[in-house]
């Protein structure tokens, strides 16, 4: 009767820290311009050695502009109203206020 609880306890005791370390390694690698999966492999290749190698050799954080779902269209932007394909299509369909 106690075996399932012991197994669940061991899974939680081992699985949760592994999940937390792996998610941190993935996010840290992606934020620094490296593949998150490769960073996870490095960190878990030899727990003390791989983790120490990543912590000492990791590059600086890469700053990226925020992702946008659509371009900003308007005067003074890279997408001027007269040259934007989005605006042209919208005008053809009559969906823009004039």
C-alpha positions in Angstrom: 0.0 0.0 0.0 2.9 2.4 0.7 4.8 1.6 -2.5 2.7 3.9 -4.8 3.2 6.8 -2.4 6.9 6.1 -2.2 7.2 6.0 -5.9 5.2 9.3 -6.3 7.4 10.9 -3.6 10.6 9.8 -5.5 9.2 11.1 -8.8 8.4 14.4 -7.2 11.7 14.6 -5.4 13.7 13.9 -8.6 11.4 15.0 -11.4 10.5 18.5 -10.2 14.1 19.7 -9.8 15.1 18.2 -13.2 12.1 19.9 -14.8 13.0 23.3 -13.1 16.7 23.1 -14.1 15.8 22.0 -17.7 13.3 24.9 -18.1 15.8 27.4 -16.7 18.5 26.1 -19.0 16.3 26.3 -22.1 15.1 29.8 -21.4 18.6 31.0 -20.5 20.1 29.5 -23.7 17.3 31.0 -25.9 17.7 34.4 -24.3 21.4 34.3 -25.1 21.0 33.4 -28.7 21.8 29.6 -28.4 19.6 26.6 -28.9 17.8 25.8 -25.7 17.9 22.1 -26.4 21.6 22.1 -26.8 22.0 24.0 -23.5 19.9 21.4 -21.8 22.1 18.7 -23.2 25.2 20.5 -22.0 23.8 21.1 -18.5 22.8 17.5 -18.1 25.8 16.0 -19.8 27.6 15.8 -16.5 25.6 17.7 -13.9 28.4 19.4 -12.0 30.7 19.8 -15.0 28.1 20.7 -17.7 26.3 23.2 -15.5 29.6 24.8 -14.4 30.7 25.0 -18.1 27.5 26.7 -19.1 27.6 29.1 -16.2 31.2 30.2 -17.0 31.2 30.1 -20.8 27.7 31.4 -21.6 27.5 34.5 -23.8 25.8 37.8 -23.0 22.1 38.2 -23.2 20.9 39.0 -26.8 18.6 41.9 -26.9 15.9 41.5 -29.5 13.1 43.9 -30.5 9.7 42.7 -29.3 7.9 40.4 -31.7 4.9 42.1 -33.4 2.0 40.2 -34.9 1.7 42.9 -37.6 3.8 45.8 -38.8 3.2 49.3 -37.6 1.9 51.2 -40.6 1.8 55.0 -40.8 3.8 58.1 -41.4 7.3 58.0 -40.2 7.6 54.2 -40.0 9.2 51.7 -42.3 5.8 51.0 -43.8 4.5 54.2 -45.3 0.8 54.1 -46.1 1.5 54.5 -49.9 4.0 51.6 -50.1 2.4 49.1 -47.7 0.9 46.0 -49.3 -1.4 45.6 -46.3 -2.9 49.1 -46.9 -3.2 48.5 -50.6 -5.2 45.3 -50.1 -7.4 46.9 -47.5 -8.1 49.8 -49.8 -9.0 47.4 -52.7 -11.5 45.6 -50.4 -12.9 48.9 -49.2 -12.2 48.1 -45.5 -10.3 51.3 -44.7 -11.9 54.5 -43.6 -11.1 57.3 -45.9 
